[in-house]
Amino acid sequence: MSTLYDITIIGGGPVGMYAAFYAGMRQASTKIIESLPILGGQPHILYPEKMIYDVGGYVSVTGAELTEQLIQQMNHFNPTICLEEKVLMIEKEADQFKLTTTRGIHYSKTVIIATGQGSFKPRRLPFNYPEVFEQTNLHYIVRHLEQYRDKKVAICGGGDSAVDWALAIDKIAAEVYLIHRRNQFRAHEGAVQQLEQSNVQLLTPYIPKQLHSLDNQKIDQLTLTKKRSNETLTIDLDYLIVNYGFVSVMDEVSDWGIELDSRGILVDRAMTTTIPGLFAIGDVAHYDEKIKLIAVGFGEAPTAINHAMSYIDPTSSKQPIQSTELHL
């Protein structure tokens, strides 16, 4: 049997990470299970370079910067992190929960759901290709910028993420192509102006049609079709990045036996769901007059953690010591 944790948090976005930090302050053994290969959730995935202005203590902060600060804060207590693992089922067994995931079984005394708008899946290319490409040089998420140094990189997409990555990679790559099905980009005006002044080669209005491989292990060429035309163009490349955005998937939550409606998982003032010991916080949770903001989720996290600790040990205090009394 795997280790029994005090608190398991489903979701590694800002609210989930802050909950993990706060759980550490309560000396709880804590685990985060995140379906994506990186932490940070929506701010890090959808707008890593955009400024966020409504988080207390920051005049402004990007999604990537906020993620990094939360990771550093959380790592004071070294929670267990499980990435690229999707929770399929939550079952209550006596005084503990059994979580079945795509990679195995986890056990926890309490569970906190912090999945935001749901698990994110990238919008993929609209045609079939060997899955191995995603393990080699077809990327839907940029993890390590340095791998593109001195390489030929093609990027598909026309929004903020595609434009931001094109500008960043242009500084280190040999060549960068930005492929978009429209002549106009949907990114921030300032970023588009930078793009037009950069060395990025703009291929518009083109649509990816076919991937070519010499060894069936990685992509060597990409064929494009010009929109409303039979004209095609084939380019050589070392890496292909697809930035078509992400879709939010909430389907699995409906299988967990929790009461929910179109607005989210129903919780009480303690952030408890209809199953004792199972909590929900952040955008996935709903109660009357709920406001969906990161700042609100940060406030809900300590409420859920303190009540989770009281659930585990009814003699424990719901009002813990102040953080100023700790030495981190």
Secondary structure as UniProt FT lines:
FT   STRAND          4..10
FT   HELIX           14..25
FT   TURN            26..27
FT   STRAND          30..33
FT   HELIX           41..46
FT   TURN            48..49
FT   STRAND          51..52
FT   TURN            56..57
FT   STRAND          61..62
FT   HELIX           63..74
FT   TURN            75..76
FT   STRAND          80..82
FT   STRAND          87..93
FT   TURN            94..95
FT   STRAND          96..101
FT   STRAND          105..113
FT   TURN            116..117
FT   STRAND          119..122
FT   TURN            131..132
FT   HELIX           133..136
FT   STRAND          138..139
FT   HELIX           145..148
FT   TURN            149..150
FT   STRAND          152..156
FT   HELIX           160..170
FT   TURN            171..172
FT   STRAND          175..179
FT   HELIX           189..196
FT   STRAND          201..203
FT   TURN            204..205
FT   STRAND          206..212
FT   STRAND          221..226
FT   TURN            227..228
FT   STRAND          232..236
FT   STRAND          239..242
FT   STRAND          246..249
FT   HELIX           251..255
FT   TURN            256..257
FT   STRAND          260..261
FT   TURN            262..263
FT   STRAND          264..266
FT   TURN            269..270
FT   TURN            276..277
FT   STRAND          278..280
FT   HELIX           282..284
FT   STRAND          285..286
FT   TURN            288..289
FT   HELIX           294..312
FT   TURN            314..315
FT   HELIX           323..325
//
